[in-house]
Amino acid sequence: MSDKNRRIIAFLLLMVLTVLLFPCKGYAQDIKSAPFQIDFIDVGQGDAALVKCDGHYMLIDGGSASKSSLIYSYLKARSIRYIDVIIATHEHEDHVGGLPGALNYANVGAAFCSVTDSDSKAFRNSKKYLAAQGKSIYVPKAGDSFYLGSALVTILAPVVAGTGPNNNSIVLKIAYGGVSFLFAGDAEWEEENSIAGYGELLRSTVLKVGHHGGGSSTGYQFLKAVAPRYAVISVGAGNSYGHPDENTLSRLRDAGTQVLRTDLQGDIVCTTDGNNITFNVQRNANINTLANAGPGQNQNKSYLVPFGNSAQNNQASVPDRSVSDTRDNQVTR
Ligand SMILES: [Zn+2]
């Protein structure tokens, strides 16, 4: 065989290998391999979640002012210099106080909050950093939606003016393939009840529990509608509010929801391919997160029979818990 023929055969082999290793796929097929991740950052008593999809970022709340430098460092360590959307679910300090840390490191595309003004120092400070980037606050309406990469973000609430900032929290749902996340802000029963009419739309794989697991949030009816397989409670250890409330924990237990908590487990990182879902935690992967759950209101669970059955049927597109993986720090059931 001549050198020329060898070169031609080598070239053809290379082409075949290239096609085998890098098959052409349409965007729809690529969605499952596209990276989607949510970091529930341990900010003590407060909320902060960093959502990543296809290289785009959304920060939902930023913890309290004392965590501003933590948020700055978190982004810096990951070289995240651009955040497509920042959402402050409401104006309370434990949600907006740390946002200056993010705005100090990263540029932001858009900023949402349930209000444009508040007389708290934390809110004014965040607004000042936004203004320095030439941005103002947009108050989204229920029904607004946008894409973060290939993930669909839908604003669910507020649908009516609620009582106080908590019940005016921005509540949103993120859908990525067959997996979905519902972020309840600090919504309490009043706001939960106001969106009960959404019905099936509330159903989500993961619930970011409202108001740090407080007792006046995460009611049975709401839980029944959301039917979350997993719940994340962002809460500070030994906080003065008694969060999470033992009754909320017992309701989650009754619903058969696996609970993860930042006070016990530190940073909680959730990844999904749109099908399987995996949680990695900083510490205490196998701790009993419901150890201080109260006796519950539905110990016979009769109330939850239809809920449990329909949840199984409707979440069939979410295959079984890949969290049974045995890596260190991975949550196992
Ligand atoms: Zn809060």
Residues whose N, C-alpha, C, O or C-beta is under 5 A from the ligand:
A	BS01	ZN	D94 D186
